[in-house]
Amino acid sequence: MISLILLLGALAVPGVLLVGRRLSLGRDLFFLWTYCGAILYLHIAPILSKPQIATELSANYDLVQGMCLFLFELPLLWLYLKLRPAAKRATVTIAPTTRGEAAFPLFSLILSVTFILLATTSNTFYLWYGNEENLRRLSAMPLAEFVIYKTAIMGGYLIGSLLLILLAVTKRRFRFLVEISCLLCIGIFFVRQMTNSRSLSLMTIALLLGVPHVLASGRALPPKWRVRWWHVLAGTLIGYYSFAVVTNFRIFYPREGTFSLGMLNPLQRVEEDLNPNREVWMRLNGIDLIARIRLGSEGQFLALGEAWRIPAYVIAWQMFDREGVSEYKNSFQASPKRYLMLRYTDLKYVDYPSCLLTDVYGNFGFLGFPFAALLISWMLARVSVWLYQPASASQVVMAIVFIMLLLQFESEFINIIVGWVRLVPLLCFVFALRPFRVVKRVPGAGVQLEGVRSQPTWVLSNSSA
């Protein structure tokens, strides 16, 4: 009963703000996505999986969910509204740069084709967490190949979003090149996501639809790039298909050891005892591990950042100390929740359902929740401003990077803090190639000729990506 009241409270406040137009599906799209993710992982999934939980642990659910609501979700909402400036449509539009209009699509094509060659030759296109053979194959890659491989995977969201922006503003000269790049690069990346993770597949769909939508809502892109009902329908169908494909791969690939066309069949029959979706709500349960850590940490000191020491090293130094990082990965110490599970619980799993707040709580307890709310709300407020009313193309790029770090609520908080380090090589290329620029719209005293529409005067900004 208490859990249901907390769920209604979490839904009511943003609902009222949406009705009162303090929040909108245009400018605030990615905040709403993050907030809905919090509701799913912190309220809906725990409630639906609660009947499977032992009574002692279940009693902790209500307390943890209440703390999440009052120390994280509501502060997140309040801080976001305080940090986000008043709504103002952009007085700019986006235009391709002379150099980047061709150079960036070519770079994206080369990176994507190189990735698919590396992934297929090393048999690392499909990976599943906890499989030692995957770790061995990645560790055996030469450094240059490993950098390209990881850059393509980590940067696929950014590359796809920037290519779609270019597609929206490119006219005739390089239009075909941009179209081919969008088709191949986004296609390769999405197929990779679709065969590896349900949440990453949905995240890819949301980001590739959402970035142009927010830009178009603020008039930085043409209005036709706003999301309509048929886009939502198409995204839902693609999401359902990818959900089925991921399920097939997780069941049949480890058993058969190779790819087969049947894995792409969404109607493939799965034996009930093999179906990983039987416990889908438990897999989305972001409260359970926090509740277990709370029980196990009674009378003990909290980790106070110790759980982040090895994961931060793995993220920041995986290109420079591959042998040491491989040892940490082979022993599954690259995840903070693994450290917390071994320290505070009797769980021996390699992986376990969690969310953004799991490692925050394990390190700092409930006092860490307001800090998480502050950082995430600031990042989401910047995303809103930088996409809805961008002052420079660099802001658009950094907004996409922030979205990539925040959009997957089942991720770990340490990735928000240091995960951007893995994108530095790609960001260097993006800023060097400068695919587009921001153009200020300044109304001019255009002369109206008969049968000819007057045109505004364009003043170019000095900022480009």
C-alpha positions, -999 to +999 in steps of 0.1 A: +000+000+000+028+024+009+046+016-023+015+025-043+011+058-025+047+066-033+042+057-069+012+080-072+032+108-056+060+103-080+036+104-109+013+133-097+039+161-094+053+160-130+017+152-143+004+185-128+034+204-142+028+189-176-009+199-175+001+234-162+027+236-190+056+241-167+070+211-184+067+203-221+073+173-244+095+194-266+121+213-245+119+189-215+118+156-234+150+141-220+142+152-184+109+134-187+126+103-201+150+102-172+123+109-146+101+081-162+131+058-160+134+066-123+097+058-118+101+025-137+132+013-118+123+027-084+086+021-082+068+001-109+092-028-113+098-032-075+061-032-069+055-059-095+084-081-084+076-076-047+056-109-043+088-128-051+108-111-023+113-124+012+093-106+039+123-091+058+137-077+026+103-066+013+098-045+044+129-024+034+114-017+000+090+009+014+117+028+033+141+028+003+114+039-021+103+067+002+139+079+005+142+078-033+111+099-037+119+125-011+157+127-014+161+121-052+131+123-074+113+154-060+147+172-055+156+163-091+124+178-104+126+210-082+163+216-090+157+210-127+130+237-128+153+261-108+183+255-130+165+256-164+160+291-177+126+304-189+114+291-222+126+310-252+126+297-287+159+296-305+168+326-327+192+304-346+192+276-371+218+250-379+237+249-412+264+226-425+300+237-427+318+236-460+344+212-447+323+191-423+294+185-447+315+159-466+343+151-441+322+141-412+300+116-431+332+101-447+348+098-413+317+081-399+315+057-428+352+047-424+348+042-386+316+021-389+330-001-417+363-006-398+343-015-367+321-041-385+353-057-399+370-058-365+339-071-348+333-099-373+369-110-376+374-111-338+339-125-332+330-096-308+299-083-325+277-101-300+289-099-264+271-111-232+282-099-198+300-123-176+314-145-205+352-149-200+357-157-237+344-122-246+370-107-222+398-128-237+389-117-273+388-080-263+421-083-244+438-099-274+430-069-297+460-047-306+457-012-290+448+006-322+420-019-331+407-018-295+405+021-296+386+020-329+363-008-316+354+010-283+351+044-300+326+031-325+305+015-297+307+043-272+303+070-299+275+055-320+248+076-303+268+108-310+277+099-346+241+089-354+226+120-339+251+143-357+244+126-390+207+131-386+212+168-379+233+170-410+206+152-430+181+177-418+201+207-430+221+194-460+207+204-494+219+191-527+256+190-530+264+162-505+229+150-498+235+115-512+267+111-491+249+121-459+220+098-467+243+068-473+262+076-441+230+077-421+218+045-435+250+025-430+263+040-398+231+041-379+221+007-393+253-010-382+252+006-348+215-002-342+219-039-353+248-041-328+226-027-300+197-048-310+216-080-307+232-071-274+208-053-251+171-044-248+177-012-228+204+000-252+181-007-282+154+015-266+179+041-257+192+043-293+156+048-306+148+074-280+180+094-286+179+093-324+143+105-324+146+128-294+176+150-304+161+162-337+127+166-320+140+190-293+160+210-319+130+212-341+108+222-312+130+252-306+131+259-344+168+252-348+158+225-372+129+224-397+095+216-380+092+183-399+118+168-376+095+169-346+083+135-335+048+127-346+025+098-337+037+076-366+073+080-354+062+068-320+044+039-336+073+030-357+097+033-328+074+010-307+073-016-334+111-015-338+115-016-300+093-047-298+113-064-326+146-056-310+133-069-277+125-103-293+158-104-311+178-098-280+159-126-262+167-150-291+204-141-291+207-146-253+191-180-255+204-195-288+238-179-294+255-193-262+239-227-269+247-229-306+279-208-306+271-191-339+247-168-356+216-182-374+188-164-393+163-179-369+176-155-342+162-126-362+127-141-361+106-122-335+081-151-335+107-177-326+092-200-300+111-200-267+108-228-241+094-212-209+122-225-187+147-208-210+129-175-214+149-147-196+118-125-198+100-146-172+115-123-145+115-091-165+102-070-136+129-083-113+155-074-140+142-038-139+141-037-101+164-009-090+154-011-053+163-047-044+201-044-043+199-011-024+176-028+002+200-058+004+230-034+009+211-015+036+205-048+055+240-059+051+256-026+060+239-022+094+266-015+120+293-011+094+309+019+078+298+027+042+322+024+013+328+062+011+340+061-025+360+029-022+335+011-045+344+036-073+382+033-071+387+003-094+358+011-118+371+047-122+406+034-130+392+009-155+372+036-173+399+062-173+430+040-180+417+012-202+437+025-231+469+030-212+471-001-188+453-028-208+469-056-188+459-043-154+424-033-167+420-068-182+428-084-148+401-063-131+376-072-159+385-109-158+378-109-120+346-088-126+358-060-104+351-033-130+316-027-116+310-009-083+279-030-076+301-062-077+322-047-049+291-037-029+275-072-034+306-090-020+310-065+009+275-062+021+255-092+008+258-129+003+251-126-034+278-143-055+264-134-090+286-117-116+257-093-124+226-083-106+197-058-113+206-022-102+202+014-111+219+048-110+214+051-073+228+017-063+265+027-061+255+061-048+238+045-018+266+019-013+292+046-010+273+074+008+240+060+020+208+081+016+228+113+020+242+106-015+208+109-032+205+147-031+240+150-045+230+127-074+198+148-079+219+180-080+244+167-106+217+150-128+194+180-127+222+204-137+231+181-166+195+178-178+190+216-175+220+221-197+206+195-222+173+214-223+190+248-230+217+235-254+192+217-276+161+240-274+180+273-277+216+265-287+241+293-287+268+272-305+272+239-323+295+228-295+266+230-271+246+207-293+275+181-293+279+183-255+242+180-249+242+147-268+272+135-247+252+144-215+222+125-228+244+094-236+256+094-199+221+099-184+196+081-206+202+045-193+188+046-157+200+010-151+236+022-156+260+031-127+265+066-113+303+063-118+297+063-155+282+098-153+312+111-133+340+097-155+323+079-184+329+109-207+366+101-207+360+073-232+345+098-257+375+121-258+391+105-290+358+108-309+352+144-296+386+154-309+376+143-344+341+159-341+355+193-331+382+191-357+358+182-386+331+207-375+302+191-392+278+220-387+275+255-373+249+277-356+235+305-377+217+334-360+185+346-375+183+384-376+152+398-394+163+421-421+145+447-441+140+424-470+124+437-501+091+420-510+089+413-547+058+401-565+057+363-564+089+361-543+090+356-506+113+380-487+142+363-470+157+371-436+193+384-433+216+356-420+244+365-395+268+336-389+280+328-354+316+320-348+308+287-331+308+254-349+313+218-340 
